[in-house]
Amino acid sequence: MMLLIWYLAPSAALLMFLTLSALHFGLGDTKSNQPKTTPGHHILVAFTRGTIPIGLPVIFHRNEVSTLFGWLMPQTGGGIHLAMPAIYWTAMLITIPALIFQLFLSISKRDPGTFGELVLLALVASILPPLISFAIYFGLWHAPRHLIELACWSEGQFGVRSSHSTAAEASLVNGFRRIALEAIPLTLLTWAMMAAGFLFLRKSMSVDASTVRVLFVSLSALTVPHMLFTAAAEER
């Protein structure tokens, strides 16, 4: 369905992907230190946290992001270029207050680890190119947290703190081994589909544009069902 939406309405697909990604990233980043609160407050805290790695690159690297988004649109991508001022100011109005709110929240909770993480995340997003900063966030922040949680869950360790560190570490390693065996075939299949998509797009687009379009569309096609499945699994 996500691939179909990208084909029929790419601008709507991009907006939906960015919005849902912000919520998903925030839920993952705040899960470990989120106290029991109302659902509305929890969603607010999560969304403001998740907008930071997405909104800051738009603010600090406006022209580069405009080029990237333009490659995602059919033909010239003029629609996104015309809408880029609106995207920029929306990012400004949402992301800057969100970062201030999250910093204040970490100070009020006396949580120097989260405060330092937010500062480091802001520096990465402001200094490095958008794709590099997003890759660092995804590879060093979001994905490891999710994989550790999944490994613990697969070994029946979720929510349990063992007093025997060696046994807990061995169980975590077993969990990683199990999810790796399950993920490798699907990963290879995904790479094959992405390669086919790249070769198809390469006939009419540059290497950079083909690569960016394949990456974004593939990520959205995986992330949206991943988010829904994760939320459903946590409810059960």
N, C-alpha and C positions, 0 to 999 in steps of 0.2 A: 504493500500500500504506500509506503514511503517513496519507493521508486516511481510509482504512478503519480504521486503528488508532485515530485520533482519534475516529471515530464509535463504535467498539465499546468502547474502553477508554481514555478521555481521560487518566486519571491515569497509566496506564502510558506513553502517548504523550508526556506532558509530561516524565516522568522520563527516558525514553529520549532525548528531544530535548536536554534539559539536559546529560546525561552525554556524549552524542556530540559536542555542541557544545563542551564543555570540552576534550575531546581534540582536536577539529579546530582550535579556536582556538590551543591550545597548540602543536600541530605547526606551524602557520603562523608563530607568533611566535618560535619557537626554531629555525627551520630555518637561518637565515643564520649563527648563531653556535654551532651545535651541533657539537662535535667527534665523531670516530668513537668510538662507545661500543656497548655491548651493546644489543640491541633493548629489553630490559626496562628498562634505565636510561633510554633515550631516551623510552620511553612514560611513565615516572614523571616525568621532567623536563617533558615536554610537558603531561601531565595537570595537574600542580600549577600550571603557568603558566596553563593555560586556565581553571582554576576561579576565578581571581581576578576577572575581569570579570563572572562569573556569580554567585559566592558573596557577594561584598562587598555588592552591593545588597540581597540577602536579609538580611544582618546589620544593615546601617545603616538600611534602610527596610522593616522587617518588615511593618508594617500595609499599606503601599502594595502591596508584593509579594503579600500575602495577597489583597488586592482584585483585583489583576491575575490571579492564578492562579484565583481564584473565578470570574471571567468566562469562563475557559476551560472550566469544567465545565458539565455539563448543568443546567438549571434554576437552583437556588439555589447550587450549588457547595459545599454543606455539607461534602462529603468532604474537599476541599482545606483548608477552614478548620479542620476537626478535625485534619488532619495537619500544619498549619503549624508547631506547636511542634517536631515531629520534623524538618521541613524546615529550620527555623531552626538547631537544634542540630547537625544534620548539616553545614550550611554552616559553622557555627562550628568544628567539629572538623576539617573538611577545609581550609577556606579560610585560616584564620589560620596554621596550620602551613605551608601551601603558600606563603603570602606570605613568611613568615620564611625558609623554605628557599630561595626564589628570590632574596631579598635577599642572603642569605649566599652563594649561588652566584655572584651578580654581583660581590660583594666579593672572593671568592676568585679569580675570574677577572680581577680588576682591570678591570672593565667598567663605567665610570661612566655610559655611555649607557643600558645596560639598567637599572642601578640607578635612574637618574632617571626612566626610563619607568615602572618599577614604582611609584615614589612618586607620580608624576603620575596614573597609572591608579587608585591607591588613593584619592587625593584626589577625583578625578572621581566615582568610585563612591560615596564617602561623603558628598559634598556635594550632588550633583545628584539629581533624581528618577530612579528606576530606568530608565524608558524613555529618558530623555534621556541618561543615562550610557551605556547600551548602544548607543544610536544613535551617540554620539561615538566609542566604542570601535570599533564596526563600521565607521563611515565614515572614521575617521582612522587607525586602527591596522590592523585585519585586512584590509579590502577593498583598500586601496591596495597593501599588500605582495603580495597575491595577484595583483592586476591587473598590477603591474610584472613579477612573475615570469612571468605568462602572456604578456605582451607580448614579453619577452625570448625566451621559448621559441618563440613564433610566428615570430620573426625569426631563429631559429637562434643566438641569442646566449646561451642559458642556459649558465652555467658558464664563459663566456669574458669576459675583461676586455681590452677594446681599448685600445691606447695612444693612439688618436685619439679624443678625447672628442667632437668634432663628429660624426664618423661614428657613434659609439655612440648619441649623443642622437638623431640622425636615424633610426637603426634602431629605437630605442625608440618614437619618435613613430609610425613606420610600424606597429609592433606594436600600439600603442594604437588606431590607425585601423582595423586589421584586426579586432581583437576587438570594437570598437564596432559595426562593420557587421554582425558576426555576432550581437551581443547585442541590438541595438535591436529587431528583430522579436520575439524571445523575451520581451524586457522588456515590450513593448506587449501581447503576448498574456497575460503574467502579470498585468499591471494590469487587463486586461479581465476575467479570471477572478476577481481579487480584488474588483473592483467588483460583479460578479454575486453573489459570496458575501456582500458587505456588504449589498446590497439584500435578499437573502434573509433574512439574520439580523436586519436592521433591523425586520422585521415583528413580531418577538417580543422584541427586546432594545434597550437604549439605544444611543445613538450611540457612547459610549465603549466599552461592552462589545462591540459589533459590530466596532468598529475593532481592538481588542486581539485578539479571537479570530481575525479574518481575518489580521492580521499574524503572529501566532504560528503558526497552522496553516500558512499559506503559507510562512513561513520554514522550518518543519520539513520540509514537503513538498519544498522545494528543497534544503535543507542536507544531509539524509541521503543522497540519491543523489549530490549534489555531492561529499560526503566520500568515498563509495565510488569514484566515478569518478576523483577526484583521486589516491587511494591506488593504484588500478590503473594509472593513467597514469604515476605516479612509478616503479612497479615495472618498467614497460616502457621 
